[in-house]
Amino acid sequence: MKYVFDLERSAKGLRLNKFLHDLVFAEKRKLFLGNPERAMHGLSGEEKDIWRAMQDYGASFFCLEKLARTKGVSNPEMVAHFRGESLQEFLKTRRVPGAR
C-alpha cells in the first residue's frame, strides 16, 4: 500500500505547506492577493509552478484549504477541481438535494 502523504512527500512539501499554512494570517492573505509573486518569495521555481499539481506534490489538504479560503473557493469547488470535475459533476456524487 502506498500512502499519499508519506514522510518523503511531507519533507518535500514542507516549504510549500508552510507557505499555505501562513495564509491563516490576514496580512499573509492580503499580500498573496495583492502580490502573489512577493508572497511566494522563498519558494523554489518548481514550487511556484505547481499550483495545479499541489496535491500530487505533497501539499497538505488542510493547508490547501487555507489557500482556497484566501481565493474565495469553497471546499466542494476545491475537491471537484482535484477530481478533474466541474462543481455540478462533483455534487452529483454527494448527497446534496437537487444535485442529482
N, C-alpha and C positions, 0 to 999 in steps of 0.2 A: 504494500500500500504506500502510495506517495502522498505526503501531506502538502497541501497548498502553501502553507505558511510555516516552513521548517526553519531551523536555526540558520542555515546558509542564506536563505532568502530574506530572513529577518535582518541579518547583518548587512546584506547587500542594500536593503531598502532603508537603512537607519536614517541617513540624512534626509531622504525624501519624506519618510514618516514624521521626522521631527518638524520639517517644514510644514507639512499638512496639519500636524497636531497644534502648531503655533497659531493656526487660524482660530483657535478658541479665544485669542486676544483681539479685541476690537481694533487696536492700532495695526495689527498684522493684516486683518481683513481689509481695512481701509487702504493700506499700502498695496496689497495684492490687487485690489480692484482698480486702484489709480495708476499703478506702475508695476505690472506683473514681473517684468524683467528685473527691476530693482529688488522686488520682494524675493525673487528666486536667487539672489546673489548668494554664492556659496554652494549652489548645486552644480554638479558637473554638466557638461553639454548633453551627455546621454540622459541624465535625469530630467533636464529641461525638455528633451524631445520625446518623452514617453507618456505624455498626457493620455493618450488613448490606450496605452499598454500598462498603465499603473498597476492594475490588479495582477497581471501576469508577472510583473516585475517584482512584486512583493509588498506593495503598499497595503497597509492595514485597512480593512474595510471601515473601521471606526475612524481612522484618520481621513479617509476619503469622504466620509460623511461630513466632516468639517469643511472640506472643500465644496461639497455640494451645497451646504448651507450658505457659505460665502457667496456662491454664484446664484443662489435662489432656486436650486434644483431640489425637488422632493426625493425622498428615498425610493418610491416606486419608479420615478423617472431615471434615477441612477442605476437601479437594478435592471431595468429594461435595457438601458444602454450596454451594461455589462453583458447581457444575454444576446445583444445584437437584435433587439426587437423594438418596435415602437411601443409607446406607453400603452396604447389600446391593445396591442397584441399581448403584452405582459399582463394587463389587468384581466384579460380573458382567462388566464391561468390561475387567477386568485379567486377567492370567494367575495367578490365585490358586486353588490346588487346592481344590475343593469349593464354590467360589463361584458356579459356573455352573449 
